[in-house]
Amino acid sequence: MNRQPLSSGARALMTFVGTVVLAVLASAALTTPDVAVPAVDSLTALPSGLDELLPTSLFE
């Protein structure tokens, strides 16, 4: 079986799509701290019985 090499147009399209995917991942990584900080802050409002189930070092 002989594989035909990709045409220059297909290679350019794959490069463009890869660049867009990396840009989206980078922007998602920058917004993660904005989402994670309020989620961690809400851990202080856990119900009182939950501290018996979870280790205390998890909240420090």
N, CA, C and O of each residue as an XYZ file, in Angstrom:
240
protein
N       0.829     -1.182      0.000
C       0.000      0.000      0.000
C       0.872      1.242      0.000
O       1.742      1.408      0.855
N       0.638      2.073     -0.927
C       1.358      3.339     -0.992
C       0.484      4.439     -0.415
O      -0.683      4.592     -0.776
N       1.080      5.198      0.488
C       0.356      6.342      1.047
C       0.648      7.559      0.216
O       1.800      7.844     -0.115
N      -0.391      8.269     -0.118
C      -0.195      9.499     -0.869
C       0.063     10.632      0.113
O      -0.661     10.774      1.099
N       1.080     11.433     -0.144
C       1.358     12.551      0.767
C       0.219     13.566      0.739
O      -0.495     13.702     -0.254
N       0.074     14.261      1.840
C      -0.970     15.280      1.929
C      -0.637     16.440      1.003
O       0.523     16.819      0.841
N      -1.661     16.980      0.413
C      -1.450     18.155     -0.430
C      -1.122     19.349      0.457
O      -1.374     19.327      1.662
N      -0.568     20.372     -0.135
C      -0.181     21.545      0.653
C      -1.415     22.232      1.252
O      -1.334     22.807      2.337
N      -2.542     22.176      0.560
C      -3.764     22.770      1.100
C      -4.267     22.032      2.325
O      -4.700     22.652      3.296
N      -4.210     20.702      2.281
C      -4.655     19.903      3.427
C      -3.712     20.098      4.605
O      -4.151     20.161      5.754
N      -2.422     20.194      4.322
C      -1.446     20.409      5.391
C      -1.651     21.781      6.034
O      -1.544     21.920      7.252
N      -1.943     22.782      5.225
C      -2.199     24.123      5.754
C      -3.467     24.139      6.598
O      -3.515     24.796      7.638
N      -4.485     23.425      6.157
C      -5.734     23.357      6.920
C      -5.521     22.659      8.256
O      -6.044     23.106      9.277
N      -4.768     21.580      8.263
C      -4.484     20.880      9.517
C      -3.683     21.763     10.466
O      -3.915     21.739     11.675
N      -2.752     22.532      9.939
C      -1.971     23.452     10.770
C      -2.867     24.531     11.367
O      -2.737     24.872     12.543
N      -3.773     25.067     10.558
C      -4.698     26.092     11.044
C      -5.597     25.541     12.143
O      -5.782     26.184     13.176
N      -6.153     24.362     11.925
C      -7.031     23.751     12.923
C      -6.261     23.477     14.214
O      -6.784     23.706     15.305
N      -5.032     22.993     14.100
C      -4.210     22.758     15.288
C      -3.928     24.039     16.044
O      -3.924     24.045     17.275
N      -3.690     25.129     15.323
C      -3.437     26.420     15.963
C      -4.674     26.917     16.696
O      -4.574     27.432     17.810
N      -5.827     26.765     16.082
C      -7.071     27.199     16.726
C      -7.338     26.375     17.981
O      -7.751     26.919     19.005
N      -7.104     25.064     17.907
C      -7.320     24.210     19.087
C      -6.382     24.618     20.217
O      -6.805     24.695     21.371
N      -5.123     24.880     19.908
C      -4.184     25.317     20.941
C      -4.577     26.671     21.529
O      -4.414     26.891     22.729
N      -5.088     27.574     20.706
C      -5.523     28.876     21.212
C      -6.721     28.733     22.146
O      -6.798     29.418     23.166
N      -7.640     27.862     21.807
C      -8.807     27.639     22.671
C      -8.379     27.011     23.995
O      -8.873     27.400     25.053
N      -7.471     26.052     23.944
C      -6.975     25.438     25.179
C      -6.234     26.446     26.046
O      -6.362     26.416     27.270
N      -5.464     27.334     25.433
C      -4.741     28.348     26.197
C      -5.704     29.321     26.869
O      -5.498     29.696     28.023
N      -6.738     29.727     26.169
C      -7.701     30.648     26.779
C      -8.501     29.954     27.875
O      -8.867     30.586     28.866
N      -8.775     28.668     27.710
C      -9.471     27.927     28.770
C      -8.579     27.779     29.999
O      -9.067     27.814     31.129
N      -7.290     27.616     29.788
C      -6.368     27.502     30.918
C      -6.271     28.814     31.680
O      -6.060     28.807     32.893
N      -6.421     29.932     30.994
C      -6.367     31.225     31.677
C      -7.629     31.500     32.477
O      -7.572     32.219     33.475
N      -8.757     30.955     32.073
C      -9.993     31.199     32.811
C     -10.180     30.216     33.956
O     -11.051     30.425     34.800
N      -9.396     29.162     34.009
C      -9.548     28.159     35.063
C      -9.384     28.747     36.461
O     -10.195     28.418     37.326
N      -8.385     29.601     36.748
C      -8.291     30.149     38.106
C      -9.524     30.945     38.520
O      -9.896     30.937     39.694
N     -10.164     31.632     37.572
C     -11.363     32.392     37.916
C     -12.501     31.476     38.347
O     -13.349     31.876     39.146
N     -12.529     30.275     37.836
C     -13.576     29.321     38.180
C     -13.189     28.543     39.429
O     -14.042     28.239     40.263
N     -11.912     28.221     39.560
C     -11.467     27.363     40.654
C     -11.492     28.081     42.001
O     -11.811     27.459     43.014
N     -11.169     29.357     42.038
C     -11.098     30.070     43.316
C     -12.457     30.142     44.000
O     -12.522     29.835     45.190
N     -13.552     30.527     43.334
C     -14.844     30.505     44.026
C     -15.262     29.091     44.445
O     -15.934     28.923     45.463
N     -14.870     28.077     43.670
C     -15.225     26.715     44.045
C     -14.508     26.307     45.325
O     -15.093     25.632     46.171
N     -13.260     26.703     45.476
C     -12.511     26.376     46.692
C     -13.050     27.174     47.863
O     -13.121     26.661     48.980
N     -13.431     28.424     47.627
C     -13.990     29.233     48.704
C     -15.297     28.643     49.228
O     -15.612     28.794     50.409
N     -16.050     27.982     48.377
C     -17.311     27.418     48.829
C     -17.104     26.162     49.666
O     -18.045     25.695     50.307
N     -15.895     25.604     49.676
C     -15.630     24.425     50.497
C     -15.708     24.739     51.985
O     -15.931     23.833     52.788
N     -15.531     25.994     52.372
C     -15.601     26.345     53.784
C     -17.030     26.257     54.310
O     -17.233     26.227     55.523
N     -18.017     26.214     53.431
C     -19.408     26.149     53.840
C     -19.957     24.723     53.764
O     -21.141     24.527     53.491
N     -19.099     23.733     54.004
C     -19.540     22.343     53.965
C     -20.415     22.023     55.173
O     -20.245     22.635     56.227
N     -21.319     21.105     55.047
C     -22.125     20.691     56.203
C     -21.230     20.127     57.306
O     -20.129     19.649     57.035
N     -21.703     20.183     58.536
C     -20.861     19.831     59.679
C     -20.489     18.348     59.705
O     -19.396     18.018     60.166
N     -21.334     17.452     59.238
C     -21.018     16.029     59.289
C     -20.045     15.577     58.223
O     -19.545     14.453     58.274
N     -19.774     16.420     57.277
C     -18.905     16.043     56.168
C     -17.444     15.975     56.582
O     -16.655     15.287     55.934
N     -17.070     16.669     57.642
C     -15.677     16.639     58.067
C     -15.285     15.272     58.631
O     -14.097     14.955     58.697
N     -16.245     14.473     59.031
C     -15.942     13.128     59.516
C     -15.658     12.183     58.343
O     -14.912     11.217     58.501
N     -16.235     12.445     57.185
C     -16.037     11.598     56.031
C     -14.765     11.933     55.259
O     -14.107     11.042     54.722
N     -14.423     13.210     55.205
C     -13.261     13.650     54.446
C     -12.093     13.937     55.377
O     -12.310     14.418     56.489
N     -10.873     13.661     54.963
C      -9.724     13.973     55.817
C      -9.566     15.489     55.980
O      -9.821     16.251     55.047
N      -9.147     15.910     57.159
C      -9.027     17.338     57.419
C      -7.882     17.967     56.628
O      -7.897     19.172     56.376
N      -6.900     17.177     56.239
C      -5.796     17.747     55.465
C      -6.257     18.163     54.064
O      -5.548     18.899     53.378
N      -7.409     17.711     53.642
C      -7.934     18.079     52.333
C      -8.302     19.553     52.275
O      -8.230     20.164     51.209
N      -8.692     20.127     53.392
C      -9.154     21.506     53.432
C      -8.066     22.497     53.822
O      -8.332     23.697     53.891
N      -6.869     22.038     54.074
C      -5.785     22.949     54.478
C      -4.973     23.387     53.313
O      -4.024     24.153     53.475
